């Protein structure tokens, strides 16, 4: 079963001032990590350092229908 993930990945100051909120669909945390690691537009300083922790803390909503895995929307700074 896939879930809608709402990932908050703000990288705290003083490491960075970058971050955002990402909505994606994935089967599990590992697939979510792979999808976000491959997303070139999200290669911000410090992003991968906290990525798995932020995925584990993400709000997750189980989906009834079968949707394709992937990033739906990303608000980034």
PDB file of N, CA, C and O in Angstrom:
ATOM      1  N   UNK A   1       0.840  -1.172   0.000  1.00  0.00           N
ATOM      2  CA  UNK A   1       0.000   0.000   0.000  1.00  0.00           C
ATOM      3  C   UNK A   1       0.891   1.242   0.000  1.00  0.00           C
ATOM      4  O   UNK A   1       1.868   1.321   0.744  1.00  0.00           O
ATOM      5  N   UNK A   2       0.542   2.191  -0.831  1.00  0.00           N
ATOM      6  CA  UNK A   2       1.327   3.423  -0.915  1.00  0.00           C
ATOM      7  C   UNK A   2       0.749   4.483   0.001  1.00  0.00           C
ATOM      8  O   UNK A   2      -0.413   4.428   0.403  1.00  0.00           O
ATOM      9  N   UNK A   3       1.601   5.451   0.317  1.00  0.00           N
ATOM     10  CA  UNK A   3       1.209   6.542   1.197  1.00  0.00           C
ATOM     11  C   UNK A   3       1.593   7.876   0.582  1.00  0.00           C
ATOM     12  O   UNK A   3       2.533   7.974  -0.206  1.00  0.00           O
ATOM     13  N   UNK A   4       0.843   8.895   0.960  1.00  0.00           N
ATOM     14  CA  UNK A   4       1.196  10.263   0.646  1.00  0.00           C
ATOM     15  C   UNK A   4       2.073  10.762   1.778  1.00  0.00           C
ATOM     16  O   UNK A   4       1.659  10.744   2.937  1.00  0.00           O
ATOM     17  N   UNK A   5       3.262  11.200   1.461  1.00  0.00           N
ATOM     18  CA  UNK A   5       4.211  11.722   2.441  1.00  0.00           C
ATOM     19  C   UNK A   5       4.233  13.248   2.344  1.00  0.00           C
ATOM     20  O   UNK A   5       4.262  13.808   1.248  1.00  0.00           O
ATOM     21  N   UNK A   6       4.219  13.903   3.482  1.00  0.00           N
ATOM     22  CA  UNK A   6       4.435  15.343   3.537  1.00  0.00           C
ATOM     23  C   UNK A   6       5.714  15.533   4.347  1.00  0.00           C
ATOM     24  O   UNK A   6       5.711  15.441   5.575  1.00  0.00           O
ATOM     25  N   UNK A   7       6.802  15.799   3.634  1.00  0.00           N
ATOM     26  CA  UNK A   7       8.134  15.840   4.237  1.00  0.00           C
ATOM     27  C   UNK A   7       8.565  17.286   4.451  1.00  0.00           C
ATOM     28  O   UNK A   7       8.593  18.080   3.511  1.00  0.00           O
ATOM     29  N   UNK A   8       8.897  17.617   5.678  1.00  0.00           N
ATOM     30  CA  UNK A   8       9.450  18.917   6.039  1.00  0.00           C
ATOM     31  C   UNK A   8      10.958  18.725   6.132  1.00  0.00           C
ATOM     32  O   UNK A   8      11.440  17.993   6.997  1.00  0.00           O
ATOM     33  N   UNK A   9      11.707  19.380   5.243  1.00  0.00           N
ATOM     34  CA  UNK A   9      13.150  19.140   5.279  1.00  0.00           C
ATOM     35  C   UNK A   9      13.955  20.403   5.456  1.00  0.00           C
ATOM     36  O   UNK A   9      15.026  20.537   4.863  1.00  0.00           O
ATOM     37  N   UNK A  10      13.471  21.332   6.256  1.00  0.00           N
ATOM     38  CA  UNK A  10      14.243  22.536   6.515  1.00  0.00           C
ATOM     39  C   UNK A  10      15.577  22.161   7.137  1.00  0.00           C
ATOM     40  O   UNK A  10      15.634  21.373   8.082  1.00  0.00           O
ATOM     41  N   UNK A  11      16.628  22.719   6.611  1.00  0.00           N
ATOM     42  CA  UNK A  11      17.961  22.507   7.160  1.00  0.00           C
ATOM     43  C   UNK A  11      18.227  23.680   8.090  1.00  0.00           C
ATOM     44  O   UNK A  11      18.294  24.818   7.625  1.00  0.00           O
ATOM     45  N   UNK A  12      18.380  23.445   9.384  1.00  0.00           N
ATOM     46  CA  UNK A  12      18.459  24.542  10.351  1.00  0.00           C
ATOM     47  C   UNK A  12      19.723  25.387  10.222  1.00  0.00           C
ATOM     48  O   UNK A  12      20.787  24.896   9.845  1.00  0.00           O
ATOM     49  N   UNK A  13      19.576  26.668  10.546  1.00  0.00           N
ATOM     50  CA  UNK A  13      20.710  27.588  10.636  1.00  0.00           C
ATOM     51  C   UNK A  13      21.592  27.115  11.777  1.00  0.00           C
ATOM     52  O   UNK A  13      21.019  26.687  12.779  1.00  0.00           O
ATOM     53  N   UNK A  14      22.864  27.140  11.747  1.00  0.00           N
ATOM     54  CA  UNK A  14      23.743  27.823  10.808  1.00  0.00           C
ATOM     55  C   UNK A  14      24.232  26.950   9.655  1.00  0.00           C
ATOM     56  O   UNK A  14      25.020  27.412   8.830  1.00  0.00           O
ATOM     57  N   UNK A  15      23.776  25.686   9.583  1.00  0.00           N
ATOM     58  CA  UNK A  15      24.225  24.815   8.501  1.00  0.00           C
ATOM     59  C   UNK A  15      23.763  25.342   7.155  1.00  0.00           C
ATOM     60  O   UNK A  15      24.499  25.288   6.170  1.00  0.00           O
ATOM     61  N   UNK A  16      22.531  25.855   7.118  1.00  0.00           N
ATOM     62  CA  UNK A  16      21.958  26.275   5.853  1.00  0.00           C
ATOM     63  C   UNK A  16      20.721  27.112   6.130  1.00  0.00           C
ATOM     64  O   UNK A  16      20.202  27.122   7.247  1.00  0.00           O
ATOM     65  N   UNK A  17      20.267  27.793   5.135  1.00  0.00           N
ATOM     66  CA  UNK A  17      18.988  28.493   5.226  1.00  0.00           C
ATOM     67  C   UNK A  17      18.045  27.940   4.165  1.00  0.00           C
ATOM     68  O   UNK A  17      17.056  28.585   3.817  1.00  0.00           O
ATOM     69  N   UNK A  18      18.341  26.765   3.655  1.00  0.00           N
ATOM     70  CA  UNK A  18      17.545  26.156   2.598  1.00  0.00           C
ATOM     71  C   UNK A  18      16.572  25.149   3.179  1.00  0.00           C
ATOM     72  O   UNK A  18      16.747  24.665   4.297  1.00  0.00           O
ATOM     73  N   UNK A  19      15.554  24.844   2.408  1.00  0.00           N
ATOM     74  CA  UNK A  19      14.631  23.816   2.836  1.00  0.00           C
ATOM     75  C   UNK A  19      13.303  23.926   2.128  1.00  0.00           C
ATOM     76  O   UNK A  19      13.185  24.565   1.082  1.00  0.00           O
ATOM     77  N   UNK A  20      12.306  23.293   2.715  1.00  0.00           N
ATOM     78  CA  UNK A  20      10.990  23.335   2.122  1.00  0.00           C
ATOM     79  C   UNK A  20      10.098  22.205   2.591  1.00  0.00           C
ATOM     80  O   UNK A  20      10.405  21.484   3.541  1.00  0.00           O
ATOM     81  N   UNK A  21       8.985  22.077   1.891  1.00  0.00           N
ATOM     82  CA  UNK A  21       8.009  21.020   2.124  1.00  0.00           C
ATOM     83  C   UNK A  21       7.853  20.260   0.818  1.00  0.00           C
ATOM     84  O   UNK A  21       7.718  20.865  -0.246  1.00  0.00           O
ATOM     85  N   UNK A  22       7.869  18.931   0.898  1.00  0.00           N
ATOM     86  CA  UNK A  22       7.747  18.105  -0.298  1.00  0.00           C
ATOM     87  C   UNK A  22       6.602  17.126  -0.101  1.00  0.00           C
ATOM     88  O   UNK A  22       6.501  16.485   0.945  1.00  0.00           O
ATOM     89  N   UNK A  23       5.742  17.011  -1.100  1.00  0.00           N
ATOM     90  CA  UNK A  23       4.673  16.014  -1.115  1.00  0.00           C
ATOM     91  C   UNK A  23       5.056  14.941  -2.126  1.00  0.00           C
ATOM     92  O   UNK A  23       5.388  15.251  -3.270  1.00  0.00           O
ATOM     93  N   UNK A  24       5.009  13.690  -1.707  1.00  0.00           N
ATOM     94  CA  UNK A  24       5.342  12.603  -2.617  1.00  0.00           C
ATOM     95  C   UNK A  24       4.559  11.360  -2.263  1.00  0.00           C
ATOM     96  O   UNK A  24       4.019  11.236  -1.164  1.00  0.00           O
ATOM     97  N   UNK A  25       4.505  10.437  -3.215  1.00  0.00           N
ATOM     98  CA  UNK A  25       3.855   9.142  -3.018  1.00  0.00           C
ATOM     99  C   UNK A  25       4.930   8.074  -3.071  1.00  0.00           C
ATOM    100  O   UNK A  25       5.756   8.048  -3.983  1.00  0.00           O
ATOM    101  N   UNK A  26       4.909   7.188  -2.074  1.00  0.00           N
ATOM    102  CA  UNK A  26       5.887   6.101  -2.019  1.00  0.00           C
ATOM    103  C   UNK A  26       5.296   4.935  -1.235  1.00  0.00           C
ATOM    104  O   UNK A  26       4.360   5.104  -0.454  1.00  0.00           O
ATOM    105  N   UNK A  27       5.864   3.737  -1.458  1.00  0.00           N
ATOM    106  CA  UNK A  27       5.421   2.536  -0.734  1.00  0.00           C
ATOM    107  C   UNK A  27       5.928   2.506   0.696  1.00  0.00           C
ATOM    108  O   UNK A  27       5.236   2.028   1.596  1.00  0.00           O
ATOM    109  N   UNK A  28       7.148   3.019   0.911  1.00  0.00           N
ATOM    110  CA  UNK A  28       7.743   2.981   2.237  1.00  0.00           C
ATOM    111  C   UNK A  28       8.816   4.066   2.336  1.00  0.00           C
ATOM    112  O   UNK A  28       9.080   4.787   1.374  1.00  0.00           O
ATOM    113  N   UNK A  29       9.426   4.166   3.515  1.00  0.00           N
ATOM    114  CA  UNK A  29      10.426   5.203   3.753  1.00  0.00           C
ATOM    115  C   UNK A  29      11.631   5.064   2.822  1.00  0.00           C
ATOM    116  O   UNK A  29      12.192   6.065   2.377  1.00  0.00           O
ATOM    117  N   UNK A  30      12.027   3.827   2.528  1.00  0.00           N
ATOM    118  CA  UNK A  30      13.192   3.609   1.668  1.00  0.00           C
ATOM    119  C   UNK A  30      12.915   4.095   0.247  1.00  0.00           C
ATOM    120  O   UNK A  30      13.783   4.707  -0.374  1.00  0.00           O
ATOM    121  N   UNK A  31      11.718   3.830  -0.274  1.00  0.00           N
ATOM    122  CA  UNK A  31      11.386   4.307  -1.612  1.00  0.00           C
ATOM    123  C   UNK A  31      11.308   5.837  -1.615  1.00  0.00           C
ATOM    124  O   UNK A  31      11.745   6.476  -2.572  1.00  0.00           O
ATOM    125  N   UNK A  32      10.758   6.421  -0.558  1.00  0.00           N
ATOM    126  CA  UNK A  32      10.698   7.883  -0.452  1.00  0.00           C
ATOM    127  C   UNK A  32      12.106   8.467  -0.469  1.00  0.00           C
ATOM    128  O   UNK A  32      12.355   9.469  -1.140  1.00  0.00           O
ATOM    129  N   UNK A  33      13.022   7.852   0.261  1.00  0.00           N
ATOM    130  CA  UNK A  33      14.414   8.309   0.283  1.00  0.00           C
ATOM    131  C   UNK A  33      15.027   8.230  -1.114  1.00  0.00           C
ATOM    132  O   UNK A  33      15.677   9.176  -1.559  1.00  0.00           O
ATOM    133  N   UNK A  34      14.827   7.121  -1.801  1.00  0.00           N
ATOM    134  CA  UNK A  34      15.382   6.968  -3.153  1.00  0.00           C
ATOM    135  C   UNK A  34      14.828   8.017  -4.102  1.00  0.00           C
ATOM    136  O   UNK A  34      15.578   8.609  -4.878  1.00  0.00           O
ATOM    137  N   UNK A  35      13.530   8.251  -4.048  1.00  0.00           N
ATOM    138  CA  UNK A  35      12.907   9.248  -4.933  1.00  0.00           C
ATOM    139  C   UNK A  35      13.472  10.638  -4.686  1.00  0.00           C
ATOM    140  O   UNK A  35      13.777  11.366  -5.631  1.00  0.00           O
ATOM    141  N   UNK A  36      13.610  11.004  -3.423  1.00  0.00           N
ATOM    142  CA  UNK A  36      14.115  12.343  -3.110  1.00  0.00           C
ATOM    143  C   UNK A  36      15.608  12.478  -3.377  1.00  0.00           C
ATOM    144  O   UNK A  36      16.074  13.555  -3.746  1.00  0.00           O
ATOM    145  N   UNK A  37      16.355  11.411  -3.196  1.00  0.00           N
ATOM    146  CA  UNK A  37      17.795  11.445  -3.479  1.00  0.00           C
ATOM    147  C   UNK A  37      18.073  11.627  -4.958  1.00  0.00           C
ATOM    148  O   UNK A  37      19.076  12.232  -5.338  1.00  0.00           O
ATOM    149  N   UNK A  38      17.182  11.102  -5.798  1.00  0.00           N
ATOM    150  CA  UNK A  38      17.367  11.181  -7.247  1.00  0.00           C
ATOM    151  C   UNK A  38      16.878  12.504  -7.829  1.00  0.00           C
ATOM    152  O   UNK A  38      17.200  12.823  -8.974  1.00  0.00           O
ATOM    153  N   UNK A  39      16.111  13.278  -7.071  1.00  0.00           N
ATOM    154  CA  UNK A  39      15.521  14.521  -7.559  1.00  0.00           C
ATOM    155  C   UNK A  39      16.590  15.615  -7.606  1.00  0.00           C
ATOM    156  O   UNK A  39      16.996  16.129  -6.564  1.00  0.00           O
ATOM    157  N   UNK A  40      17.045  15.972  -8.804  1.00  0.00           N
ATOM    158  CA  UNK A  40      18.125  16.947  -8.964  1.00  0.00           C
ATOM    159  C   UNK A  40      17.771  18.321  -8.417  1.00  0.00           C
ATOM    160  O   UNK A  40      18.645  19.021  -7.905  1.00  0.00           O
ATOM    161  N   UNK A  41      16.524  18.715  -8.514  1.00  0.00           N
ATOM    162  CA  UNK A  41      16.129  20.048  -8.064  1.00  0.00           C
ATOM    163  C   UNK A  41      16.188  20.186  -6.543  1.00  0.00           C
ATOM    164  O   UNK A  41      16.078  21.296  -6.021  1.00  0.00           O
ATOM    165  N   UNK A  42      16.357  19.084  -5.832  1.00  0.00           N
ATOM    166  CA  UNK A  42      16.399  19.120  -4.373  1.00  0.00           C
ATOM    167  C   UNK A  42      17.796  18.924  -3.817  1.00  0.00           C
ATOM    168  O   UNK A  42      17.944  18.654  -2.625  1.00  0.00           O
ATOM    169  N   UNK A  43      18.804  19.049  -4.625  1.00  0.00           N
ATOM    170  CA  UNK A  43      20.175  18.852  -4.153  1.00  0.00           C
ATOM    171  C   UNK A  43      20.687  20.129  -3.493  1.00  0.00           C
ATOM    172  O   UNK A  43      21.531  20.835  -4.044  1.00  0.00           O
ATOM    173  N   UNK A  44      20.161  20.410  -2.308  1.00  0.00           N
ATOM    174  CA  UNK A  44      20.538  21.590  -1.552  1.00  0.00           C
ATOM    175  C   UNK A  44      21.592  21.232  -0.514  1.00  0.00           C
ATOM    176  O   UNK A  44      21.677  20.077  -0.097  1.00  0.00           O
ATOM    177  N   UNK A  45      22.398  22.204  -0.089  1.00  0.00           N
ATOM    178  CA  UNK A  45      23.400  21.923   0.940  1.00  0.00           C
ATOM    179  C   UNK A  45      22.768  21.371   2.208  1.00  0.00           C
ATOM    180  O   UNK A  45      21.820  21.952   2.737  1.00  0.00           O
ATOM    181  N   UNK A  46      23.289  20.250   2.699  1.00  0.00           N
ATOM    182  CA  UNK A  46      22.799  19.646   3.928  1.00  0.00           C
ATOM    183  C   UNK A  46      21.538  18.820   3.778  1.00  0.00           C
ATOM    184  O   UNK A  46      21.053  18.252   4.757  1.00  0.00           O
ATOM    185  N   UNK A  47      20.994  18.741   2.560  1.00  0.00           N
ATOM    186  CA  UNK A  47      19.716  18.068   2.339  1.00  0.00           C
ATOM    187  C   UNK A  47      19.768  16.593   2.699  1.00  0.00           C
ATOM    188  O   UNK A  47      18.934  16.119   3.471  1.00  0.00           O
ATOM    189  N   UNK A  48      20.727  15.861   2.155  1.00  0.00           N
ATOM    190  CA  UNK A  48      20.766  14.409   2.374  1.00  0.00           C
ATOM    191  C   UNK A  48      21.155  14.034   3.797  1.00  0.00           C
ATOM    192  O   UNK A  48      20.840  12.935   4.253  1.00  0.00           O
ATOM    193  N   UNK A  49      21.826  14.919   4.494  1.00  0.00           N
ATOM    194  CA  UNK A  49      22.263  14.624   5.861  1.00  0.00           C
ATOM    195  C   UNK A  49      21.081  14.291   6.764  1.00  0.00           C
ATOM    196  O   UNK A  49      21.164  13.366   7.572  1.00  0.00           O
ATOM    197  N   UNK A  50      19.994  15.024   6.640  1.00  0.00           N
ATOM    198  CA  UNK A  50      18.830  14.842   7.507  1.00  0.00           C
ATOM    199  C   UNK A  50      17.654  14.193   6.795  1.00  0.00           C
ATOM    200  O   UNK A  50      16.560  14.107   7.353  1.00  0.00           O
ATOM    201  N   UNK A  51      17.868  13.742   5.582  1.00  0.00           N
ATOM    202  CA  UNK A  51      16.754  13.299   4.745  1.00  0.00           C
ATOM    203  C   UNK A  51      15.978  12.126   5.343  1.00  0.00           C
ATOM    204  O   UNK A  51      14.757  12.217   5.468  1.00  0.00           O
ATOM    205  N   UNK A  52      16.632  11.040   5.711  1.00  0.00           N
ATOM    206  CA  UNK A  52      15.915   9.870   6.226  1.00  0.00           C
ATOM    207  C   UNK A  52      15.199  10.197   7.533  1.00  0.00           C
ATOM    208  O   UNK A  52      14.079   9.735   7.753  1.00  0.00           O
ATOM    209  N   UNK A  53      15.822  10.977   8.392  1.00  0.00           N
ATOM    210  CA  UNK A  53      15.170  11.376   9.642  1.00  0.00           C
ATOM    211  C   UNK A  53      13.901  12.173   9.348  1.00  0.00           C
ATOM    212  O   UNK A  53      12.875  11.970   9.998  1.00  0.00           O
ATOM    213  N   UNK A  54      13.968  13.077   8.372  1.00  0.00           N
ATOM    214  CA  UNK A  54      12.800  13.887   8.016  1.00  0.00           C
ATOM    215  C   UNK A  54      11.711  13.033   7.369  1.00  0.00           C
ATOM    216  O   UNK A  54      10.525  13.297   7.567  1.00  0.00           O
ATOM    217  N   UNK A  55      12.092  12.026   6.610  1.00  0.00           N
ATOM    218  CA  UNK A  55      11.109  11.110   6.013  1.00  0.00           C
ATOM    219  C   UNK A  55      10.412  10.317   7.106  1.00  0.00           C
ATOM    220  O   UNK A  55       9.194  10.144   7.062  1.00  0.00           O
ATOM    221  N   UNK A  56      11.155   9.840   8.072  1.00  0.00           N
ATOM    222  CA  UNK A  56      10.552   9.071   9.172  1.00  0.00           C
ATOM    223  C   UNK A  56       9.588   9.916   9.993  1.00  0.00           C
ATOM    224  O   UNK A  56       8.593   9.402  10.502  1.00  0.00           O
ATOM    225  N   UNK A  57       9.876  11.215  10.127  1.00  0.00           N
ATOM    226  CA  UNK A  57       9.021  12.125  10.889  1.00  0.00           C
ATOM    227  C   UNK A  57       7.848  12.661  10.060  1.00  0.00           C
ATOM    228  O   UNK A  57       6.946  13.299  10.602  1.00  0.00           O
ATOM    229  N   UNK A  58       7.861  12.407   8.767  1.00  0.00           N
ATOM    230  CA  UNK A  58       6.849  12.973   7.868  1.00  0.00           C
ATOM    231  C   UNK A  58       5.446  12.497   8.222  1.00  0.00           C
ATOM    232  O   UNK A  58       5.252  11.395   8.735  1.00  0.00           O
ATOM    233  N   UNK A  59       4.479  13.357   7.932  1.00  0.00           N
ATOM    234  CA  UNK A  59       3.092  12.913   8.018  1.00  0.00           C
ATOM    235  C   UNK A  59       2.856  11.955   6.864  1.00  0.00           C
ATOM    236  O   UNK A  59       3.282  12.222   5.741  1.00  0.00           O
ATOM    237  N   UNK A  60       2.180  10.841   7.127  1.00  0.00           N
ATOM    238  CA  UNK A  60       1.920   9.830   6.102  1.00  0.00           C
ATOM    239  C   UNK A  60       0.436   9.502   6.102  1.00  0.00           C
ATOM    240  O   UNK A  60      -0.174   9.275   7.147  1.00  0.00           O
ATOM    241  N   UNK A  61      -0.132   9.482   4.889  1.00  0.00           N
ATOM    242  CA  UNK A  61      -1.540   9.189   4.728  1.00  0.00           C
ATOM    243  C   UNK A  61      -1.681   8.016   3.772  1.00  0.00           C
ATOM    244  O   UNK A  61      -1.251   8.102   2.622  1.00  0.00           O
ATOM    245  N   UNK A  62      -2.276   6.924   4.230  1.00  0.00           N
ATOM    246  CA  UNK A  62      -2.467   5.750   3.372  1.00  0.00           C
ATOM    247  C   UNK A  62      -3.410   6.082   2.226  1.00  0.00           C
ATOM    248  O   UNK A  62      -4.421   6.758   2.413  1.00  0.00           O
ATOM    249  N   UNK A  63      -3.068   5.600   1.042  1.00  0.00           N
ATOM    250  CA  UNK A  63      -3.865   5.845  -0.156  1.00  0.00           C
ATOM    251  C   UNK A  63      -4.677   4.600  -0.493  1.00  0.00           C
ATOM    252  O   UNK A  63      -4.161   3.485  -0.425  1.00  0.00           O
ATOM    253  N   UNK A  64      -5.919   4.779  -0.849  1.00  0.00           N
ATOM    254  CA  UNK A  64      -6.810   3.672  -1.164  1.00  0.00           C
ATOM    255  C   UNK A  64      -6.534   3.160  -2.574  1.00  0.00           C
ATOM    256  O   UNK A  64      -6.440   1.951  -2.785  1.00  0.00           O
ATOM    257  N   UNK A  65      -6.405   4.059  -3.529  1.00  0.00           N
ATOM    258  CA  UNK A  65      -6.163   3.681  -4.917  1.00  0.00           C
ATOM    259  C   UNK A  65      -4.673   3.512  -5.167  1.00  0.00           C
ATOM    260  O   UNK A  65      -3.846   3.929  -4.357  1.00  0.00           O
ATOM    261  N   UNK A  66      -4.337   2.896  -6.295  1.00  0.00           N
ATOM    262  CA  UNK A  66      -2.943   2.685  -6.662  1.00  0.00           C
ATOM    263  C   UNK A  66      -2.462   3.872  -7.493  1.00  0.00           C
ATOM    264  O   UNK A  66      -2.935   4.094  -8.607  1.00  0.00           O
ATOM    265  N   UNK A  67      -1.531   4.621  -6.945  1.00  0.00           N
ATOM    266  CA  UNK A  67      -0.958   5.777  -7.616  1.00  0.00           C
ATOM    267  C   UNK A  67       0.499   5.492  -7.947  1.00  0.00           C
ATOM    268  O   UNK A  67       1.145   4.670  -7.298  1.00  0.00           O
ATOM    269  N   UNK A  68       1.004   6.174  -8.956  1.00  0.00           N
ATOM    270  CA  UNK A  68       2.406   6.048  -9.326  1.00  0.00           C
ATOM    271  C   UNK A  68       3.261   6.751  -8.275  1.00  0.00           C
ATOM    272  O   UNK A  68       2.929   7.847  -7.824  1.00  0.00           O
ATOM    273  N   UNK A  69       4.357   6.114  -7.893  1.00  0.00           N
ATOM    274  CA  UNK A  69       5.277   6.729  -6.940  1.00  0.00           C
ATOM    275  C   UNK A  69       5.982   7.912  -7.594  1.00  0.00           C
ATOM    276  O   UNK A  69       6.278   7.888  -8.789  1.00  0.00           O
ATOM    277  N   UNK A  70       6.243   8.935  -6.805  1.00  0.00           N
ATOM    278  CA  UNK A  70       6.971  10.088  -7.311  1.00  0.00           C
ATOM    279  C   UNK A  70       6.700  11.336  -6.500  1.00  0.00           C
ATOM    280  O   UNK A  70       5.829  11.366  -5.632  1.00  0.00           O
ATOM    281  N   UNK A  71       7.468  12.363  -6.805  1.00  0.00           N
ATOM    282  CA  UNK A  71       7.305  13.660  -6.159  1.00  0.00           C
ATOM    283  C   UNK A  71       6.121  14.361  -6.810  1.00  0.00           C
ATOM    284  O   UNK A  71       6.072  14.502  -8.032  1.00  0.00           O
ATOM    285  N   UNK A  72       5.183  14.790  -6.009  1.00  0.00           N
ATOM    286  CA  UNK A  72       4.002  15.473  -6.507  1.00  0.00           C
ATOM    287  C   UNK A  72       4.247  16.970  -6.600  1.00  0.00           C
ATOM    288  O   UNK A  72       3.983  17.593  -7.628  1.00  0.00           O
ATOM    289  N   UNK A  73       4.756  17.537  -5.515  1.00  0.00           N
ATOM    290  CA  UNK A  73       4.996  18.972  -5.453  1.00  0.00           C
ATOM    291  C   UNK A  73       6.078  19.250  -4.441  1.00  0.00           C
ATOM    292  O   UNK A  73       6.187  18.558  -3.429  1.00  0.00           O
ATOM    293  N   UNK A  74       6.883  20.271  -4.713  1.00  0.00           N
ATOM    294  CA  UNK A  74       7.934  20.651  -3.787  1.00  0.00           C
ATOM    295  C   UNK A  74       7.989  22.167  -3.689  1.00  0.00           C
ATOM    296  O   UNK A  74       8.127  22.859  -4.698  1.00  0.00           O
ATOM    297  N   UNK A  75       7.881  22.674  -2.483  1.00  0.00           N
ATOM    298  CA  UNK A  75       8.098  24.087  -2.211  1.00  0.00           C
ATOM    299  C   UNK A  75       9.484  24.182  -1.592  1.00  0.00           C
ATOM    300  O   UNK A  75       9.720  23.655  -0.505  1.00  0.00           O
ATOM    301  N   UNK A  76      10.384  24.841  -2.271  1.00  0.00           N
ATOM    302  CA  UNK A  76      11.752  24.929  -1.774  1.00  0.00           C
ATOM    303  C   UNK A  76      12.233  26.368  -1.802  1.00  0.00           C
ATOM    304  O   UNK A  76      11.754  27.189  -2.585  1.00  0.00           O
ATOM    305  N   UNK A  77      13.204  26.659  -0.918  1.00  0.00           N
ATOM    306  CA  UNK A  77      13.817  27.978  -0.901  1.00  0.00           C
ATOM    307  C   UNK A  77      15.295  27.847  -1.128  1.00  0.00           C
ATOM    308  O   UNK A  77      16.008  28.850  -1.151  1.00  0.00           O
TER     309      UNK A  77
END
